[in-house]
Amino acid sequence: MLYYSMSHRTQLYLDDDQHRWLRARAREAGSIAAVVRQLIDQARRTPLEDDSLIHYLTEAPPAAAAEPSSVTDLDRDLYGR
């Protein structure tokens, strides 16, 4: 993510345990700021974005698919079974 695209700067007060937890995650994410942004993005996601049926119906609705689909094909199309 490019820093010049950020338009707001904020400051947080954290207790020792919170700061230690963020530092540990920052080793993987690259920075404490990156961890905070990831957590905010995850919290903002709606449960429907993670629903495979909703994704299937909005991204590749059966009527628009390359092959015809039916209820009998749903498990195969959604879950590969």
VENPENOR-V610400 format. One record per pair of residues at least 12 apart in sequence whose C-alpha atoms are under 7 Angstrom apart, sorted by sequence separation. I is the first residue (numbers start at 1). J is the second residue. D is the distance in Angstrom with one decimal. If there is no record, write none. Layout:
# VENPENOR-V610400
I	J	D
I	J	D
This chain:
# VENPENOR-V610400
56	78	6.9
53	78	6.9
52	78	6.8
